[in-house]
Amino acid sequence: MNDVLHPALLPVGLRDLLPPQAAWEAAVVERLMAVLAGFGYERIKAPLVEFEESLLSGAGAAMAKETFRLMDPISQRMIGVRADMTPQVARIAATRLARAPRPLRLSYAGQVLRVKGSQIRPERQLAQIGAELIGVETAAADVEAIALAAGALAGLGVGGLSVDLTLPPLVPAVLASYGIAGEKAEELRAALDHKDVAGVAALGGPAADLLSRLVDAAGPARQAMAALDRIDLRPAASVERDRLAAVVDGLAETSPDLRLTIDPVENRNFEYHTGICFTLFAKGIRGELGRGGRYVAEGSGRSEPATGFSLYVDTILHALPAPAPARRLYLPLGTPVPEGARLRGEGWVTVAGLAPVGDAVAEAARLGCTHAFIDGEAREVAASTSRRQPAG
């Protein structure tokens, strides 16, 4: 514990983002936010930390185990570092924007910090982008959220997109109709999440056959809906199935090329959701690009229906081709200021020399520039000598 740490060493799950990746991430964030703005989602900015009573209330309670907590030296009250921004949006909607007309469309972008990463996503600090549609409970709202998330990713150039739909309230409705509750219900949920058909058969009792058929129904959307339609569900569960059917039909109309799959029994990581949920994937990319779904937005004694999504920038970057290197132009010391302004207006990134040099081309290469400004023109630096070395 007393060993001197190297200054570049960071805690597990945290990292520095160097040039040009940091600029690329920022550009992707702004492109996504521009898409959300174009659909009427207004941007908000929430604080990095909040009092834990508000941060971990309502939907935020599901993130309690992932939240860093510390004592605020001024108020002497416990505060938490946000692990997810959705609960903050719900708080803002219920307080600062309580009188705003519904439906309320809000978007956000920022960093979140979690106590631990996962096997698929070991990072603990993540760039998160999202949108929330608050104050309406129709299937059309679910369709808008899903289509918007998928459309924003497709607009970036993410290929092979698919959306996995799930319905967390369905299994609880089935279990309640059979009087299954408590520890037995929890064991059944775990077996269903792991697609443990033998465990479902052993634990399900009179509901075992129906639950097994729900597991078997997973697959492409139309095929899964046909299988679900053949299952005799009791009223509460039937309502959930009908809602799912309406969303699938709506997406077929608004996003006909979007690949949809359904897993009617999946519940993991959707603990606070109350309706249709979805996860976005891209072919050949490990991990989720984003996820979202329906929940109840709560704050200051007020609750209202909401749906939305969060996108994970780190995974999205893996799904995109690397950007073309910027055209970096070295300007030797003494280059007129108006000349530099003109060149930047033409799209160049200029790097000004701060001392006289004998060989402008060599200096341009040393600074990672692709061109050098010599005798009034941009001269290309040989590719083999202009490889830019990342800082750090």
C-alpha positions in Angstrom: 0.0 0.0 0.0 3.0 2.3 0.5 4.5 1.6 -2.9 5.0 4.8 -5.0 2.5 4.6 -7.9 3.5 5.5 -11.5 1.8 8.8 -12.4 0.1 7.1 -15.4 -1.4 4.3 -13.4 -5.2 4.6 -12.9 -7.7 2.6 -10.9 -9.2 -0.5 -12.6 -11.8 0.4 -15.2 -10.6 4.0 -15.7 -8.5 5.3 -18.6 -7.2 8.3 -20.3 -8.5 9.0 -23.8 -5.7 10.3 -26.1 -5.7 12.1 -29.4 -7.3 11.6 -31.8 -9.8 9.2 -30.0 -10.9 11.9 -27.5 -11.9 14.3 -30.4 -13.6 11.4 -32.2 -15.7 10.5 -29.2 -16.7 14.1 -28.7 -17.7 14.4 -32.4 -19.8 11.2 -32.2 -21.6 12.5 -29.1 -22.4 15.8 -30.8 -23.7 14.1 -33.9 -26.0 11.9 -31.9 -27.2 14.8 -29.8 -28.0 16.7 -33.0 -30.2 13.9 -34.2 -32.1 13.9 -30.9 -32.5 17.6 -31.1 -33.9 17.3 -34.6 -36.7 15.1 -33.2 -37.6 17.7 -30.5 -35.6 16.3 -27.6 -34.3 19.3 -25.7 -30.9 19.0 -24.0 -30.5 19.2 -20.2 -27.4 19.1 -18.0 -27.6 17.4 -14.6 -24.9 17.6 -11.9 -22.3 14.9 -11.5 -23.2 14.4 -7.9 -26.5 14.6 -5.9 -27.8 14.0 -2.4 -28.2 10.2 -2.2 -31.8 10.6 -1.1 -32.8 12.0 -4.4 -30.3 10.2 -6.6 -31.2 6.7 -5.3 -35.0 7.2 -5.1 -37.5 5.9 -7.6 -35.8 4.4 -10.6 -32.4 5.3 -9.1 -32.8 2.7 -6.4 -31.8 0.0 -8.9 -28.4 1.6 -9.3 -27.6 1.8 -5.5 -25.0 -1.0 -5.6 -23.3 0.7 -8.6 -23.1 4.2 -7.0 -20.0 5.7 -5.4 -21.0 7.6 -2.2 -19.1 10.2 -0.2 -19.7 12.8 2.5 -20.3 16.3 1.3 -17.9 18.4 3.5 -20.2 21.5 3.3 -23.7 20.0 4.1 -22.3 17.0 6.0 -24.8 14.9 4.1 -24.1 11.8 1.9 -23.9 12.4 -1.8 -23.6 10.0 -4.7 -21.8 10.1 -8.0 -24.3 9.3 -10.7 -24.1 5.8 -12.2 -26.9 6.4 -14.6 -28.5 9.7 -15.8 -32.1 8.5 -16.3 -33.1 9.0 -12.6 -31.7 12.5 -12.8 -33.9 13.3 -15.8 -36.9 11.9 -13.9 -36.1 14.2 -11.0 -35.8 17.3 -13.2 -39.0 16.5 -15.0 -40.9 16.1 -11.7 -39.4 19.3 -10.1 -37.9 22.0 -12.3 -40.1 21.0 -15.3 -43.2 20.0 -13.5 -45.3 22.6 -15.2 -43.9 22.0 -18.7 -46.4 20.6 -21.2 -46.5 16.8 -21.7 -45.2 14.8 -23.4 -41.8 16.1 -22.3 -38.9 15.2 -24.6 -35.5 15.6 -23.0 -32.0 14.5 -24.0 -28.6 14.4 -22.2 -25.0 13.6 -22.6 -22.4 13.1 -19.9 -20.1 10.9 -17.9 -21.3 8.3 -15.4 -19.2 6.4 -12.8 -19.9 2.9 -11.5 -18.5 0.9 -8.6 -17.6 -2.0 -10.9 -17.7 -2.9 -14.5 -19.0 -6.1 -16.1 -17.3 -8.9 -18.0 -18.5 -7.4 -21.3 -18.0 -3.8 -20.3 -15.1 -3.5 -17.8 -15.0 0.3 -17.9 -16.3 2.0 -14.8 -16.5 5.5 -16.3 -18.7 5.7 -19.4 -19.9 8.4 -21.7 -23.6 8.1 -21.8 -26.1 9.7 -24.3 -29.8 9.4 -23.9 -33.3 10.6 -24.5 -36.4 10.4 -22.3 -40.1 10.7 -23.4 -42.1 11.6 -20.2 -45.8 11.9 -19.6 -47.3 9.5 -22.1 -48.1 5.8 -21.9 -49.1 4.9 -25.5 -47.5 2.2 -27.7 -46.6 5.1 -30.1 -44.2 6.5 -27.5 -42.5 3.1 -27.2 -42.2 3.0 -31.0 -40.8 6.5 -31.1 -38.1 5.7 -28.5 -37.0 2.5 -30.2 -37.0 3.9 -33.7 -35.2 7.1 -32.6 -32.4 5.1 -30.9 -31.9 2.8 -33.9 -32.2 5.6 -36.4 -29.6 7.7 -34.6 -27.1 4.8 -34.7 -27.9 4.0 -38.3 -27.3 7.6 -39.2 -23.8 7.4 -37.8 -23.1 4.5 -40.1 -23.5 1.6 -37.6 -24.3 -1.4 -39.7 -26.0 -4.7 -38.9 -28.3 -3.2 -36.3 -30.8 -5.3 -34.4 -33.1 -4.6 -31.5 -34.0 -7.2 -28.9 -37.4 -6.6 -27.3 -38.4 -7.9 -23.9 -41.3 -7.5 -21.6 -40.2 -7.5 -17.9 -43.9 -7.3 -16.5 -45.0 -10.4 -18.4 -43.5 -13.1 -16.2 -44.5 -11.4 -12.9 -48.1 -11.2 -14.3 -48.0 -14.9 -15.1 -46.5 -15.8 -11.7 -49.1 -13.7 -9.8 -51.9 -15.3 -11.7 -50.7 -18.7 -10.4 -50.1 -17.4 -6.9 -46.3 -17.8 -7.1 -44.5 -15.3 -5.0 -41.5 -14.7 -2.7 -38.4 -16.8 -2.8 -39.9 -19.3 -5.3 -40.8 -16.5 -7.7 -37.2 -15.2 -7.5 -35.8 -18.6 -8.2 -38.0 -19.0 -11.2 -37.0 -15.5 -12.5 -33.4 -16.6 -12.2 -34.0 -19.8 -14.1 -35.9 -18.0 -16.8 -33.1 -15.4 -17.2 -30.6 -18.2 -17.7 -33.0 -20.1 -20.0 -32.8 -23.1 -17.6 -35.8 -25.1 -18.9 -35.1 -28.0 -16.5 -35.1 -25.5 -13.6 -38.3 -23.9 -14.8 -39.9 -27.4 -15.0 -38.8 -28.2 -11.5 -39.9 -25.0 -9.9 -42.8 -23.9 -12.0 -45.5 -26.3 -10.7 -48.8 -25.6 -12.5 -47.2 -22.7 -14.4 -44.2 -24.8 -15.7 -45.7 -25.6 -19.1 -46.7 -22.1 -19.8 -43.4 -20.6 -18.7 -41.5 -23.2 -20.8 -43.5 -22.2 -23.8 -42.6 -18.5 -23.1 -38.9 -19.5 -23.1 -39.4 -21.3 -26.4 -41.2 -18.3 -28.0 -37.9 -16.3 -28.1 -36.7 -15.5 -31.6 -37.4 -13.2 -34.6 -40.2 -10.8 -33.9 -42.9 -12.2 -36.2 -42.2 -15.8 -35.3 -42.1 -14.9 -31.6 -45.4 -13.0 -31.7 -47.0 -16.0 -33.5 -45.8 -18.3 -30.7 -47.0 -15.9 -28.0 -50.5 -15.6 -29.7 -50.8 -19.4 -29.4 -50.3 -19.3 -25.6 -53.4 -19.0 -23.4 -52.5 -16.1 -21.1 -54.6 -14.7 -18.3 -55.9 -11.1 -18.6 -53.0 -9.2 -17.0 -50.4 -11.0 -19.0 -52.5 -10.9 -22.2 -52.5 -7.1 -21.9 -48.7 -7.0 -21.9 -48.6 -9.3 -25.0 -51.1 -7.0 -26.8 -48.9 -4.0 -26.1 -45.9 -5.8 -27.4 -47.8 -6.7 -30.6 -48.7 -3.0 -31.1 -45.1 -1.9 -30.8 -43.9 -4.6 -33.2 -46.5 -3.5 -35.7 -45.6 0.2 -35.2 -41.9 -0.5 -35.8 -42.7 -2.5 -38.9 -44.3 0.7 -40.3 -41.7 3.3 -39.1 -38.5 1.2 -39.4 -39.3 -1.6 -41.8 -35.6 -2.5 -42.3 -34.9 -2.9 -38.6 -34.2 -6.4 -37.4 -36.3 -7.2 -34.4 -36.1 -10.1 -32.0 -38.1 -10.9 -28.9 -37.2 -12.6 -25.6 -40.4 -12.5 -23.6 -38.8 -13.8 -20.3 -35.6 -11.7 -20.1 -35.4 -9.4 -17.1 -31.7 -8.9 -16.2 -30.7 -5.3 -16.0 -34.3 -4.1 -16.4 -35.1 -4.2 -12.7 -36.9 -0.8 -12.5 -38.7 -1.0 -15.8 -42.4 -1.4 -16.0 -43.1 -2.2 -19.7 -41.5 -2.9 -23.0 -37.7 -2.7 -23.0 -35.1 -3.0 -25.7 -31.4 -3.6 -26.2 -29.5 -2.5 -29.3 -26.8 -4.7 -30.9 -24.7 -4.5 -34.1 -23.4 -7.5 -36.0 -19.9 -8.4 -35.1 -19.7 -6.0 -32.2 -19.3 -7.4 -28.7 -21.6 -5.8 -26.1 -24.7 -3.6 -26.2 -24.8 -0.3 -28.1 -27.6 0.9 -25.8 -30.7 -0.1 -24.0 -33.9 1.4 -22.8 -37.6 0.9 -22.0 -40.6 2.0 -20.1 -40.5 3.0 -16.5 -42.2 5.3 -14.0 -40.6 8.8 -13.6 -40.8 9.7 -9.9 -39.8 12.8 -7.9 -41.3 15.1 -5.2 -44.2 12.8 -4.7 -45.1 12.9 -8.4 -45.0 9.9 -10.7 -45.8 9.7 -14.5 -45.2 7.2 -17.3 -42.0 7.5 -19.2 -39.9 5.6 -21.8 -36.4 6.3 -23.1 -33.0 4.9 -23.8 -29.3 5.3 -23.1 -26.5 4.8 -25.7 -23.0 3.7 -24.8 -20.4 5.6 -26.7 -17.5 3.3 -26.0 -19.3 0.4 -27.8 -20.6 2.6 -30.5 -17.1 3.7 -31.4 -16.1 0.0 -31.9 -19.0 -0.3 -34.4 -17.8 2.6 -36.6 -14.9 2.9 -39.0 -12.0 5.0 -37.7 -12.3 8.6 -38.9 -9.9 9.8 -41.6 -6.9 11.6 -40.2 -7.2 15.4 -40.1 -5.2 17.4 -42.6 -2.7 19.1 -40.3 -0.7 21.9 -41.8 2.5 23.2 -40.3 2.9 27.0 -40.4 6.5 28.1 -40.0 7.2 30.9 -37.6 6.4 34.2 -39.4 3.4 33.0 -41.4 1.0 36.0 -41.6 -2.0 35.6 -39.3 -4.5 36.3 -42.1 -3.0 33.5 -44.1 -3.5 31.1 -41.2 -7.1 32.2 -40.9 -7.7 31.7 -44.6 -6.3 28.2 -44.4 -8.4 27.2 -41.4 -11.4 28.5 -43.3 -10.5 26.1 -46.1 -10.6 23.2 -43.7 -7.0 22.8 -42.6 -5.9 22.2 -39.0 -3.0 24.5 -38.6 -0.1 24.0 -36.2 2.0 27.1 -35.8 5.7 27.0 -35.5 7.0 28.8 -32.4 10.7 28.9 -33.3 12.7 29.2 -36.5 13.6 25.9 -38.1 15.9 25.0 -40.9 13.7 22.3 -42.4 10.0 23.0 -42.3 9.1 19.6 -43.8 11.1 17.7 -41.1 9.5 19.9 -38.4 6.0 19.2 -39.8 6.7 15.5 -39.8 8.0 15.7 -36.2 4.8 17.4 -35.1 2.6 14.8 -36.8 1.5 17.2 -39.6 0.5 15.9 -43.1 1.6 19.1 -44.8 4.0 22.0 -44.5 3.2 25.6 -45.6 6.2 26.6 -47.8 6.4 29.5 -50.3 2.7 30.1 -50.1 1.5 26.5 -50.7 0.8 23.4 -48.7 3.3 20.7 -49.5 2.6 17.1 -48.5 4.8 15.4 -46.0 5.8 11.9 -46.9 3.4 9.4 -45.2 6.3 7.4 -43.8 7.6 10.4 -41.9 4.4 12.1 -40.7 3.0 9.4 -38.4 1.6 11.2 -35.5 2.6 9.8 -32.1 -0.2 9.9 -29.4 0.6 12.0 -26.4 1.2 10.3 -23.1 
